[in-house]
Amino acid sequence: MNIAPMYDSAASRQWNELTKSLDFSKPDANEVELRRTIQLSVGLPARKPGKK
């Protein structure tokens, strides 16, 4: 997947400058784990009763 970088106009110039060379197209292991933890903490994905 080739995604063009998007810059938030509300972000500070320093943030845009510091992050412009970062590749956000593929999540790393920490990001995947963080997303999974957030999902679990809010009850997503919804589970059927009796399943873990």
FIBAMI-267318 format. One record per atom (N, C-alpha, C, O): residue number from 1; residue in three letters; atom name; x, z, y. Coordinates in steps of 0.1 Angstrom, whole numbers, plus 5000, padded with zeros to 4 digits. Each point is the difference from the previous one (the first is absolute). Layout:
<rs>
   pos   code   site     c1     c3     c2
   NUM    Ala     CA      X      Z      Y
...
</rs>
This chain:
<rs>
   pos   code   site     c1     c3     c2
     1    Met      N   5008   5000   4988
     1    Met     CA   4992   5000   5012
     1    Met      C   5009   5000   5012
     1    Met      O   5009   5008   5001
     2    Asn      N   4988   4983   5008
     2    Asn     CA   5008   4999   5013
     2    Asn      C   4991   5004   5011
     2    Asn      O   4991   4993   5004
     3    Ile      N   5012   5019   5002
     3    Ile     CA   4992   5005   5011
     3    Ile      C   5009   5001   5013
     3    Ile      O   5011   5005   5000
     4    Ala      N   4983   4989   5010
     4    Ala     CA   5007   5000   5013
     4    Ala      C   5000   5014   5005
     4    Ala      O   4990   5007   5000
     5    Pro      N   5022   4998   5006
     5    Pro     CA   5000   5013   5006
     5    Pro      C   4990   5001   5011
     5    Pro      O   4998   4991   5008
     6    Met      N   4995   5021   4993
     6    Met     CA   4991   5002   5011
     6    Met      C   5005   5012   5007
     6    Met      O   5004   5010   4995
     7    Tyr      N   4995   4989   5018
     7    Tyr     CA   5005   5011   5009
     7    Tyr      C   4988   5006   5007
     7    Tyr      O   4992   4993   5006
     8    Asp      N   5008   5020   4995
     8    Asp     CA   4989   5007   5007
     8    Asp      C   5003   5001   5014
     8    Asp      O   5011   5005   5004
     9    Ser      N   4981   4989   5005
     9    Ser     CA   5003   5000   5014
     9    Ser      C   4999   5014   5006
     9    Ser      O   5006   5003   5010
    10    Ala      N   4987   5007   4983
    10    Ala     CA   4999   5013   5004
    10    Ala      C   5012   5009   4996
    10    Ala      O   5003   5011   5006
    11    Ala      N   5005   4984   4985
    11    Ala     CA   5012   5007   4996
    11    Ala      C   5011   4999   5010
    11    Ala      O   5000   4991   5008
    12    Ser      N   5009   5019   4992
    12    Ser     CA   5010   5000   5010
    12    Ser      C   5010   4989   4998
    12    Ser      O   5001   4995   4989
    13    Arg      N   5006   5001   5021
    13    Arg     CA   5010   4990   4999
    13    Arg      C   5011   5004   4990
    13    Arg      O   5005   4992   4992
    14    Gln      N   4998   5021   5009
    14    Gln     CA   5011   5005   4991
    14    Gln      C   4995   4999   4985
    14    Gln      O   5008   4995   4992
    15    Trp      N   4980   5008   5005
    15    Trp     CA   4995   4999   4986
    15    Trp      C   5000   4985   4996
    15    Trp      O   5005   4997   4989
    16    Asn      N   4991   4994   5019
    16    Asn     CA   5000   4986   4997
    16    Asn      C   5014   4995   4998
    16    Asn      O   5003   4992   4990
    17    Glu      N   5006   5013   5018
    17    Glu     CA   5014   4996   4998
    17    Glu      C   5006   5005   4988
    17    Glu      O   5007   4993   4993
    18    Leu      N   4991   5020   5003
    18    Leu     CA   5005   5006   4989
    18    Leu      C   4995   4995   4986
    18    Leu      O   5006   5000   4990
    19    Thr      N   4981   4995   5011
    19    Thr     CA   4994   4996   4987
    19    Thr      C   4999   4984   4999
    19    Thr      O   4995   4996   4989
    20    Lys      N   5009   4997   5020
    20    Lys     CA   4999   4985   4999
    20    Lys      C   5007   4994   4988
    20    Lys      O   4996   4989   4995
    21    Ser      N   5015   5017   5001
    21    Ser     CA   5007   4995   4988
    21    Ser      C   4996   5005   4987
    21    Ser      O   5005   4996   4989
    22    Leu      N   4985   5014   5011
    22    Leu     CA   4996   5005   4987
    22    Leu      C   4990   4991   4993
    22    Leu      O   4992   4993   5007
    23    Asp      N   5009   5007   4980
    23    Asp     CA   4991   4991   4992
    23    Asp      C   4988   5009   4995
    23    Asp      O   5002   5008   4990
    24    Phe      N   4987   4990   5016
    24    Phe     CA   4988   5008   4995
    24    Phe      C   4991   4992   4990
    24    Phe      O   4989   5005   4997
    25    Ser      N   5016   4984   4999
    25    Ser     CA   4992   4991   4991
    25    Ser      C   4998   5006   4986
    25    Ser      O   4990   4997   4994
    26    Lys      N   5020   5010   5001
    26    Lys     CA   4999   5006   4987
    26    Lys      C   5002   5015   5001
    26    Lys      O   5010   5005   5005
    27    Pro      N   4980   5003   4990
    27    Pro     CA   5002   5014   5001
    27    Pro      C   5011   5005   4990
    27    Pro      O   5001   4995   4989
    28    Asp      N   5006   5015   5016
    28    Asp     CA   5010   5006   4991
    28    Asp      C   4993   5012   4992
    28    Asp      O   4989   5003   5002
    29    Ala      N   5019   5002   4989
    29    Ala     CA   4994   5011   4991
    29    Ala      C   4994   5011   5007
    29    Ala      O   4990   5006   4996
    30    Asn      N   5017   4999   5015
    30    Asn     CA   4995   5011   5008
    30    Asn      C   4986   4997   5006
    30    Asn      O   4991   5008   5000
    31    Glu      N   5008   4980   5005
    31    Glu     CA   4987   4996   5007
    31    Glu      C   4989   4999   4989
    31    Glu      O   4989   5004   5003
    32    Val      N   5014   4991   4986
    32    Val     CA   4990   4999   4989
    32    Val      C   4996   5014   4996
    32    Val      O   4988   5002   4998
    33    Glu      N   5021   5007   5000
    33    Glu     CA   4997   5013   4996
    33    Glu      C   4991   5007   5011
    33    Glu      O   4991   5008   4997
    34    Leu      N   5013   4990   5016
    34    Leu     CA   4993   5006   5011
    34    Leu      C   4986   4995   5000
    34    Leu      O   4990   5008   5002
    35    Arg      N   5008   4979   4997
    35    Arg     CA   4986   4994   5000
    35    Arg      C   4992   5006   4988
    35    Arg      O   4988   5003   5002
    36    Arg      N   5018   4998   4987
    36    Arg     CA   4993   5005   4988
    36    Arg      C   4996   5015   5003
    36    Arg      O   4989   5004   4996
    37    Thr      N   5020   5004   5009
    37    Thr     CA   4997   5014   5003
    37    Thr      C   4989   5001   5010
    37    Thr      O   4991   5008   4999
    38    Ile      N   5009   4984   5012
    38    Ile     CA   4989   5000   5010
    38    Ile      C   4987   4996   4993
    38    Ile      O   4990   5007   5002
    39    Gln      N   5010   4983   4990
    39    Gln     CA   4988   4996   4993
    39    Gln      C   4994   5011   4991
    39    Gln      O   4988   5003   5001
    40    Leu      N   5021   5004   4992
    40    Leu     CA   4995   5011   4991
    40    Leu      C   4995   5011   5008
    40    Leu      O   4990   5007   4996
    41    Ser      N   5016   4996   5016
    41    Ser     CA   4996   5011   5008
    41    Ser      C   4986   4999   5006
    41    Ser      O   4994   5009   5004
    42    Val      N   5002   4978   4998
    42    Val     CA   4987   4998   5006
    42    Val      C   4990   4995   4989
    42    Val      O   4989   4996   5003
    43    Gly      N   5015   5005   4984
    43    Gly     CA   4990   4996   4990
    43    Gly      C   4999   4986   4996
    43    Gly      O   4990   4995   4994
    44    Leu      N   5021   4997   5009
    44    Leu     CA   5000   4986   4997
    44    Leu      C   5010   4997   4989
    44    Leu      O   5010   5008   5001
    45    Pro      N   4989   4983   4991
    45    Pro     CA   4988   4993   4997
    45    Pro      C   4990   5009   4993
    45    Pro      O   5003   5010   4994
    46    Ala      N   4984   4987   5008
    46    Ala     CA   4990   5008   4995
    46    Ala      C   5001   5000   4985
    46    Ala      O   5002   4989   4994
    47    Arg      N   4997   5023   5000
    47    Arg     CA   5001   5001   4985
    47    Arg      C   4987   5003   4994
    47    Arg      O   4992   5007   5006
    48    Lys      N   5006   4988   4982
    48    Lys     CA   4988   5004   4992
    48    Lys      C   5001   5014   4995
    48    Lys      O   5012   5004   4997
    49    Pro      N   4978   5003   5002
    49    Pro     CA   5001   5014   4995
    49    Pro      C   5006   5000   4986
    49    Pro      O   4997   4992   4992
    50    Gly      N   5012   5018   5006
    50    Gly     CA   5007   5001   4987
    50    Gly      C   5013   4993   5000
    50    Gly      O   5008   5002   4990
    51    Lys      N   4995   4989   5019
    51    Lys     CA   5013   4993   5000
    51    Lys      C   5010   5007   5009
    51    Lys      O   4996   5005   5010
    52    Lys      N   5016   4994   4986
    52    Lys     CA   5011   5006   5008
    52    Lys      C   5009   4989   5006
    52    Lys      O   5009   5003   5007
</rs>
